[in-house]
């Protein structure tokens, strides 16, 4: 499978760095993912998928950053194709 087709597969690989950053910011505010989802009027599973990087939505990412009063770029850093591929491979090794 080529790198482009490998990266276009959804769900996207879990981005542990962004997931950790958001969980830290939620904890600082005594918030849960459910609280965040409720404040944005979206489902908890959807917010969880965005936070983990499994789903990508610039609009929702911006809304989360605004709710947490943090820069979007900090919470949701851009990933190169090589980084995404490495995350997918790490995920596949963990599943084996």
Secondary structure by P-SEA (a helix, b strand, c coil): ccaaaaaacccccccaaaaaaaaaaaaaacccaaaaaaaacccaaaaaaaaacccccaaaaaaaaaaaccccccccccccaaaaaaaaaaaaaaac
